[in-house]
Amino acid sequence: MIKHNSATSVLSAYNPIVTLNARMRQRVNEEFIQPILKEFFSDKSGIDNFEELDPDMLKTEIEFQHELNFVKTYIYKEVMNDLKKDIHGHVIYKPKYLISFDEDLTNFDQSKQKYPQSDKNIRYGVMLLGEVPMLYFIYIELQELIRFIKTLPKEPERVEPEKTIETSEIKRNRLIDELVGKQFRLWNNTPTDQKQEVQDELNRLINLSKQKIQGNSGSLRVNLSWNTTDDLDLHITTENGKKINFQNKVLEYNGSIGKLDVDANASNPIVSNPQENVNWDIIPSGKHTISVDFFRGRELAGKTYFTVFIENGEDSRIYNSCVEPTGANRTQEVVEFELINGVLAFKELLG
């Protein structure tokens, strides 16, 4: 499928990027790409018996020639990693496919099947294990794609009423003020010999209000901040288990693209006022869970307090909690959000 339009997330410098907005990309996938795949696999037991390989992971034959060690890693990790055996010793494998705009990868054969949108045969390449197909490279002609896009009606531009611009920091700081008030009341009611931890958290919140938010806001933003050199990680998990995190920084899901564009304290520079930031180009549909994980400790402070700020226009929100280096509190689920009838609904998960 055509994914996002960010070249920074793909492995190959030769992997073409098609620049389409999320809604147009969804229509192209559903109305142009999927019919081609369905037609191509109609004489190969059907599309349901195949699985898409992430196009970001594609490497071309040019890079294969110069990175022989990578070829082995690529084939085994990305293509053959799903090989299993049943109780009778028979190999179980779901062959993979990949949409490609690279003609050199797909000049091996012509399918008997034709483009549903024209009378041209579908061209493809194939990677075999013995005589068994392991991976199909299915070629999409860019000109055919362009012709299809020209047939789509132009969507009317949205005219938004003028609004007073409120910065992300103003939204966040208004919410921080509420947290500071709660923390101050807690400090007043805490015994003298236990005040220091409460005071430290009060100071952290006040200092946070002086910092500029890092990363892009997009249509929806989740920003994590803390004040130690420890490595905390922000995770956003969809209802079917897909994640945006340090291991998967870009995720396209239901026509929306989420990006982790700030990832702090994994490596140099190590800072004491770190932030991590995820933003979406359009608000994603489906249920999403925000969690914070204590990945690596560099200080002996025990608890590490953090703040999660969700920027969602006038309905922006903030959550405060902590994680610890070990034990059940190493990972903290913070909040669940879901787009329902065009409105984001939130369910706090903190105890």
N, C-alpha and C positions, 0 to 999 in steps of 0.2 A: 504494500500500500504506500501511497504518498504520505509521508509523515509531516514533520514540521519544516520550517524554513530556516533553521539555525545551523549554519555550517560548522559551528564550534563543537557540536556534539558528535560529528561523524569521524570515523577512524581514517577514512581515505581522502586524500586531497583530490582524487579523481572521481569522487562520488558526486554526481550533479545534484544541486539543490533546486527544487521548483518552488518559487515564491508565490504562495497563494494564501489568502486569509483563511482562518479556521473554518468558516462556514462554506466557502467555496471548495476548500480541500475535502470536506466531508461529502459534498455533492459529487465531486470528481471520483472519490473512492467508491461511493455507493452506485453511481449511475454510469461510470465509465470503466473503472478498474475491475470492479467485482464481476460485471458481465463478461469481461475478457477472461478472467480467471475461471469462471464457471464454464465457459465455452472450451477453454484449453484443456481442462481436466475432465470434460464430459466423456472422453474415451479412455480415461485413466482411472476409473473407479470413483470419480467424483471429487470435488474440492474438499469435502469434509474429511477425506482420508489423507489430507496434506496439511502442513503447518507452516506459517510464514516465518522466515528468518528475518530478524531485525535488520532493516536496510542500513542502519547506522554502522553495523559491524562488517559491512562489505569491504573486502580488499580486492584490488584489481590485479590482473596478471602482471602489470608493470611492477607493482610492489612485491608480488610473489617472487619475481626473479631476483630481487635484492634482499629479501628477508626470508630465507629458507626455514629458519627456526620458527618464524611466525606462521608459516604455512601449516606446519604440523600442529601448532597450538590452535590456529584458526579452525582447521578441519575437525580436530578432535573436540574442541570446546564448543564451537558454534554449530557443527553439523552432526557429529556422531555422539555427542554427550548423552543423548536420549536412548541409546541402544540398551535394551534389556532382554532378558530371557524369561520365558515362561517355565512352568514346573517341568515341562518335557524337554527343556533345553533349546526350544525354538526361539530364534531372534525376533523380538518385537521392536518395530521401529516405525515411526510416522515420518515419511519423507517430507522434506521441506521445499519451499519455493521462495523466490525472491524476485520482486519487480526491479528491472534495471533499465536505465536509459543508455547504458554503455553497449554500443553495437558490437564491440570486439569480444565481449563476454558471451554474446548470443548468436554468433555466426555459424553455429554448428549444424543446425537443422531447421527445417520449416515444418510446422505442425500441419496436419490435415485440416485443422480447424482454422476458421477465419475470424478476423475482428467482427464482432457483432455490429460495429458502426461502419464497416466498409467491406470491400471484397478482397482485402489483402490477407494473406496467410500470416498467422502468428508465428514469429520466430523465437527460438529459444536455444539455450545451452543446457547441458546436463552434466552433473558430476556423478560418476558410477562407482559402486563398490562391487567389483566383478561385473555382473550384468544387471545389478539392481540399482535403480536410480536413487540417489541419496539427496540430491539438490537440483532443482530446476531453476535456471535463470530465464525469466520470461521478459522479452524485450517489448517495451512500449515506445512507439515512435512519438517523439515530441510534437511533430506536426499534426499527427492524429489527435493528440491531446489538445493542442491549441485549437484545432477545428471544433472539437467538442465544446470547449470553453466558450467559443464564440456563439454557440447556439443557446447558451444559458441566458435567461433574462437578467438584465442588470438590476440589482437590488437597490431600492430607493435609499438615498442617504438619510440618516437620522438627523433631525435638527433638534439639538438640545437647547433648552432655555439657558440664558446666561445665569451663572451662579457666582457668588462671591467665592474666590479661591481660598480654600483652607488647606494649609500645608499638612503633610503627614505628621510632622512633629507637633503641630497644634492639636491635631486629633489625638495623638498618643499622649501628649502631656496633660490634656484635660482628663484622660482616664487615669494617668499616673497620679494626678492630684487626689483622686478618690482613694487609690491604694495608699498614698502617703497619709491621708486622714485616718484610714483604718489602722495603719501601722502605728501611728502616733497614739491612738486610743489604746492599742494593745500595749505600747510602751508604758503608758500611764498606769495600767492595771497589772504590770509585771513586777514581781518582787525585785528589790534592788540587786540582789546577787545573780539575777537571771536577765538583767536588762541588756547586757552587752550584745547578745545575738540579735535581739530585736532592734537595737540601735544600729548595728551594722547593716541590717537589711533596710532600715529607714534611710541611712546614708546612701546605700546603693541606688535606691529608687530616686532620690533627689539628684544624684549624679547622672542617672540615666536620662532624666528630663533635660539635661544640658547637652546631650549627644545628638548628633545628626543621624537619622536612620539611613542605613546602608542598603544598597540594592534598589531595584526598580519596584514600582508600586503595581503596575499592570491594572487589570480590572479587579483583581483580588490579590492581597498580599498577606503572607504570614511571616512575621519577623521575630526571631528569637534573640534575646540578649542576656548576658550574665557578666560577672566582673572578676573572673579568675583566669589563670592561664590553662586551666583544664580544657579538655576537648569534649564539648557537648555536641550532640548531633540532632538536627531537626529531621523528623520523618513525617511525611504525609502519605497515608495509605488509603487506597481506594477500596471499595467494598469487595472487589475480586482479588485483592492482595497485591496489586501493582503499587510500586512505591516511587516517591521522589525523595532522594536522600543523597549522601555523598557518593554512593555507588552508582546511582542512576539519576543524573542531574537534570535530565530533560524527559518528560513523560507526556505523550499525547494520549488523551483519554476522552472519548465521546466528543471529539471535535474541538477540544480545548487543549492548549499547551501549557504545562506547568514547568517552571525552571527554578532550580536552585542556583541563584546567581551570586550568592555570597556564602562561602564555606570557611569558617574561621578555625584556627588553632590545630588544624590537622598537621600542618608543617609550617616552616618559617614563612613569614614572620609570626612569632607567637606574641599575642597581645593580651593585656589584662582587662580590656573592655570590648570583648568580641561580640559579633553578631552573626547570625545566619539568616538568609532571606530567601523565600520562595514566592514567586508571583505567577499569575496566569494571565494569558492574553484575553480570554473571556472566562467568566465564572463557570467552573466545570459542573456538569450535572452528575448525579449519583452521590452516594454517601462517602465522606472522607473523614479519616481520623488523624488528628495531629498528636504526635507524641515527641518526647524529648528523651534522649539516651545519653547516659554518662559513658563516653567511649574510652577516654584516657585521662588519668589523673596526673597532675603535675604539682599540686599543692596538697598539704595534709590538713585540709579544712573540714573534712567530713562531708557535711551537706554543702551542696552548691546551689544557691538560689538563682532562679531564672525568671524572666518575664516573656510571655508570648503576646505580641500585639497583632491583631487581625484587622487590617484596614479594608473596610467594606463601606465606603461612603459615610453617611450619617449613622450607620449601624455598626461602626467600628467597635472592637471589643479588646479587653486586655485580661490576661490571666497570670497569676503569680503562684509559683510552687518551687520545689527543690528536687534534686536527685542526689544519689549517693554512689560512691565508687563500687560498692558491693551490695548484695542482698536484693530483696524484692523491689526496693525503691531505686534500682539502677536505671530502670526505664519508667517514665511517668506518662501515661495517657492524659492529655490535657482537655481536649474538646473534640466533639464530632460535629461536622456541618454537612448540610444537604440542601440542595436547591429544590424548593417545592413551589410549584406554580410561580416561578420567577422570583421567589423571595428566599434568601438564605435563612435556614433554621439552624439553631445551635443547641447542642446538648453538652453541658459541662460534665467532664469525666473525673475531675479532681475530687478526692475524698474529703 
